[in-house]
Amino acid sequence: MDTTPSSPAPETSATHLAELAGDVAHCAPPEAVERLADECDADVARTLEQGNPSHAVLVLAKLSSERRAGVLATATPEWSRQWATNATYAEDTIGRLMAPPFAELPPSMTVRESVEQLREVAKKALVSYAFVIDGERRLLGVLVFRDMLLAAPSAKLSEVMIPNPFRLRADTQVTDAMREMLNWHYPSYPVCDDAGRLVGSVRGQNLFQQQAFELSAQPGSMVGVQKEERISTPWWTSLKSRHPWLQLNLLTAFLAASVVGLFQGTIDRVVAVAVFLPVVAGQSGNTGCQALAVTLRGMTLGELERGTAGKVVAKEAWLGLLNGVLVGLVAGLGMLYYAVSTSVAQPWTLAGVVTLAMTGSCVASGIAGVLVPLTLERCGADPATASSIFVTTATDCASMGLFLGLATLMLP
């Protein structure tokens, strides 16, 4: 419920705001709105100013228009403008993580004048660097406070600044920005648009926090769990987001079951085949998930460049072949032992069927582990979203279809 108290307290303790900010940081946006429902607009604004800007934009979007207008009106002008700017950029980009660049100074200002101005800025915000901009807000340089301390008070900022500093672009994906930052380790980074205008700054802490959040959400995405879901998410919200994927998984399970149904006669004739169905399916499924995990990691780190997909498919197919032969021989020996000990006819043929089926299914599952996320990305979908459901379906159909098909052909 999104409400605003009619008579908010005139002052709120810093301790309460800190606790509130901690609670909101661990909530998904819908739950954060509920947690803030009984707080006044000013306290909501102060709370969001303390958190990750990307999370703040998502929380603001969940508020009613009236409530959101009240929060923005009571926020500091710099944050109010910044949140509006951040909302224009896509999720998972640097633009969503921007904080206001509180310290913006012209190149003609002297060190003495800038120090007086920075004293006032430091009273309301944590400032690591000052940014030197021209009349059109183009970033000219960065001021390091140590350099300002050692410079003459009458020196111009254009003489003290670091010209053409490292900067991030607002439309850059967070994962791409992390690669750019490998050789740069600063408390904060200036962010510019395509024209080189300063549009915000990003604290290194928020950038690493966002990347950690994306990576932690990836395993859940592969099985249909929304990345916004947290431990504190109510059960009905979790049910609504998870259940459609379970229905999809059930549909794909029916598809795999239909493959088994095509060979019902073989199963009725050679019951030992049914015993080893889970063995073949389970092994190939694990092989597919291994290939999927490596492929998703490569896509996240930007290692899958154009033209390299074929090499990755070939590598995983080769690995599937090698792994399939090794585990297939062991599984074949297991089938041989089972067939002999239970007096099943044609034990050596059954062992050969298991070995060949295991080898072929591991090759197919390795290929599926690469092609599924690549296909999802090419279709414009998140490659991690429910990938394991599709990979599992492909490996189940391939493994059981190959196993039962070979058994039908090789066993009279």
N, C-alpha and C positions, 0 to 999 in steps of 0.2 A: 504494500500500500504506500502510495507516494503522497505524503502530507507535509504541511509546514506548520510548526507550532504557532499558536496565535500570540503568545507572549514569551519570546525567547529571553533567556537570561542575558543581562547586559554584558557580562564578562564570563569567559570560559577559561578554566585553568589550562596551563600548558601541558600538564600531566594528562588531563582528560583528552586533549586534542592529540597528544602523542599516542595514547592508547587507542583512540578512535582511528587514527591513521594506520596503526598496526593491524587492527581488525579488518579495515576496508581493504588493505593490501592483500590479505589472504582470502578475500571473497571474490567470486565471479561478479561481473557487473550487476546482474539482477539482485543477487543477495546483498551487494554493497548498497544498493538503493534502499532495500528494506532496513539495513543496519543504520542508515542515515535518516530514516523517515522521521524520527523524533527530534532531530537536531535542527537548529535554526539555519537559515541560509548562509549567514556569515561563518558559522562553524563548519558547514559543509564545504564552503570555499576554502577555508584555511586547511581543512583536512586533505582535500584534493591537491592543494598546492604543495603539500609535503610528500606526496606519493609520486609514483611513476606517471609521467605525463600521458603516456599511451593508455594506461588504465583509467586515468581521469577523463579522457575523451570518451571512452566506452561507457563510463558511469554516467556522464552528462547526457549521452545519447539515450540512456534508459529513463531519464527523468521526464516528467511531463513538461510541456512547453512552458507552463506558468512557473513551475518549480525551477526549471533550468534558467529562466530569465532572472529569477530572484537570486540564484547562486552567482550568476555572472555579474549581476549588478553589485553584489557585495564583495566580489573578488578584487584583488588588486588589479589596476588597469592593465599592467603588463601581462599578467596571467590570463586575464579575460581575452585579450587580443591573441595571445599565443595559442590558447585552446581552440579559438576559431580558426586560426591558421592551420594548426595540426589536423583538424577535422577534414581539411581539404585533401589530405594525402592518404594514400591507401594504407591499409593495415600492413604490418611487418615492414614498413619503410622507416627510414631515419626521421622523416617528417612527423611521424606520430610521437616520437620521443623527445621532441624539442622543448626546451625550457626557454624563457625569455633571456635574451642577451642583455642583462641589466646595465652593464658597463659599456656604453657606446660613446666614443669620443672622436672629435674631428682631428685631423693631422696637424692643424695650426695651433692647437692648444698647447700650453707649456706644461711641464711636469708639475710645477707648483699648483697651477689651476686644476689639473687633473686629479691631484691628490686630494684637494678639498672636495671635489665632486665625488670621488670614490669613497670618501669617508661617509658621505650621506647614503650612497648605494649600499655599502656594507652593513648599514643598520637594518636593512630590510631583506637582504638576500646574501647567500653564500657566493662569493665571487672569487674565481680562481685566476681569471685573465680579464683584461680589458681589450675591447676590439676597436680598432681605428677604422672609421668608414668615411666615405666622401659624401657629398650632398645627395647622391642618388642611392645611398646605403650600400654601395659596393665595398666589399671588404678589402682594405689596403694592407693591414698588418695586425699583429697581436702584440699586446704589451705584457711583458713579464715583470712582476712587481720588483724582483731583485734588480733588474736593469733600471727601473725607475728610481729605486733607492740610491743607486750609485751614480745616477746621472745628475747633471747640474739642474737646479730648480728652474732656470730660465730656458732650458733646452726644449725644443719643439718635439712633440710626440713623433713626428715623421722621422726625427733623427734617432729616436730611442727604440721604436717598434721593430719587430721582426717582420720584414716585408714578405709578401706572398706566402703566407703560412699554409701548413697542411689544413685542408678543410674537407668536410663531407657534403655531399649533395643531398638535398631533402628527399628526392625521389629514389634514392638508392635503397635496395633491399638490405635489411639488417645483416643477413649472412654475408652479402658482398662487402658491406662496410667493415665487418669483422676481419675479412681478409686484407682489406686496405690498411687496417690499423695494426697489423702484425709488427711493423717496425716503428710504430708511434705509440707511446704510452704516456698519455696526458690525463690530468683530472677531468678536463672537458675539451670539447672540440667545437669550433665554429661550423655552422651549417649554412650553406648558400643555395640559391636557386640557380637556374640555368644561366642567368645573366650575371652571376657573381654577387648578387645582393645578399646581405646578411639577413636571414629569416629566423634564426634561432641559434641555440647552442645545445649540445648534448653532453651530459655528464657520462664519463666512462662507466660509472657504477650502473646507471640505468641501461646502458647499452649491453653490458655483460649480463645483467639481470634479464633483459628481454631475450637474449640469445639462449640463456639457460632455460627460460620458460618454454621457448619454442622446442628445444631439444627434449625437455622432459615430457612435452605433450605428444611427441612423435609416436612412441609406442602405443599410446591410447588411440591415436588417430588411425592406426593400422587396423584396429578392431572396432571402429565406429564410435569411440568416445570423443566427444567434442573437447577441444583444447581449453574451452572456458570452464569446463567442469572442475570443481575443487572438492575437497573432502567436506567442506561446509555446504555444498550444494544440496538443496532439499531433494528427497527421494522422488517426488513427483516430477521435478525438473529433469533429474537423471533418467527417469523412466521415459519421458517424452523424447529425449535426445538419443537414448540408446536403443529403444525398442524397434524403430524402423530398420536399423541395421541387423537386428536379430531376425526380423522377418525376412530380410534379404538373404541372410545366412541360411535360414530354413529353406527358402526357395532353391538356393544353390545345392543344399543337401539333398533335396528331392531330385535334382538333376543328376547328382552322383549316384543316388539310389536307382534311378532309371537305367543307368549304365549296368549296374549289377543285375537288374531285372532282365536285361537282354540275354544274360547267360545263365538263367535259372536252371536250365536243363543240365548244364555242365556242373553246377554246384550240387544238384540232386544226384548226379552220377558219381562225382568224385568229391565226397564231403571234405576231404583233407584240404581242398582248395580254399574252402571257407575259413578254415583255421588260420591260414596265412594271409588272408586279405588285409587285416589290420596291420600286419607287419610291413607289408609292401607299401600300403597307404601312409602309414606313420613315418616310415623312413624317407619316402619321397617328399612328404609334406615338410619335414625338417630341412631337407636339402633346399627346397624352394624358399623357405623362410630365411635361410642363411644367405642365399643370393639376393633376396629382397632387402635384407638389412644392409648389405654392402652397397647395393644400388642406391638406396635412399640416402645413405651417408655420403656417397659420391655426389648425388644431386644436391644435397645440402651444402657441401663444401665447394661446389662448382667444378668438380673434377670431370663431370660428364660433358665435354664440349661437343660441338656439332661434328659429326662424322666418327665419333668414337663409340657409338652405341653398338655397332657391329662387332667391334673387338671385344666389348664387354660380354655380349651374348655368346661369342665364340669361346671366351675364357670360361664362362659359367657352364657351358655345354661340355667342354673338355673336363672341367672339374667334376661335373655330374657323372661323366663317363668313368673317370678314374674311381671316384667314390662308389659309384654303382657297382663296378666290377668287384671291388674289395668287399663291400658289405653284401653284395649278391652271392659271392662264394660262401661266405659265412652263413647267410640265410639258406642257401642251397643245401649246405651240409646239415643245417637244422631240419629242413624238410626231409632230407634223406633219412636222418635218424628217426624222425617222427613216423615216416611212412613204413620203414622197416619194423620199428617197434610195435606198430599197430597193424601190421600185415596188410598194408594198402598196396594195391597192384601198381606196377610200373614205378617204383620208387625213384629210379635214376631219371626217368623222364620228368617226374614231378620236380626233382631237384634242379634239372635243367630249366624248366619253366620258371621257377622262382628266381634263379640266377639271371636269366635273360630279362624277365619282367622288372626285377629290381634295377638292373643296369639301365634299361630303357626309360623307366619312370624317373630315375634320378637325373638323367639327361633332360627329359621334358620339364621337370620341376625347376632345374637350374635356369633354363630358358624362360620359363614363366616368371620366375623371380625377378628377371630383368625387364621383360616386356610389359608386365602389368603396370608398374609405376611409370614407365616411359609412355605407355598408351594413355594413362590417365592425365599425365601432364600435357600431352599433345591435344587431348580433348578439352583442355582448359580447366581440369579439375586438380585439386590438391593431390599430388602423387602418393602422399602418405595415408589419405583418407580411405579406411577400410580396405587397404591393399591386401592384407593377409586373408580377408574373406575371399577375394577373387583368386589369389594364389592358391589357397587351400582347395577351392573348387576345381581349379585347373589340374592340380596335382592329384586329387582324388579321382577325377574322371580319367586322367591319363594312366595312372598306376593301376587302378582296378580294371579299366578297359583293356589295357595291355596284358595284364596278368590273366584275366579270364579269357581273352581272345587267344592267347598262346596256348592256354590249357585246352580250349576247344579244338584248336588245330592239331596239337601234338598228342592229345590223348584220344584214343578211339572210343 
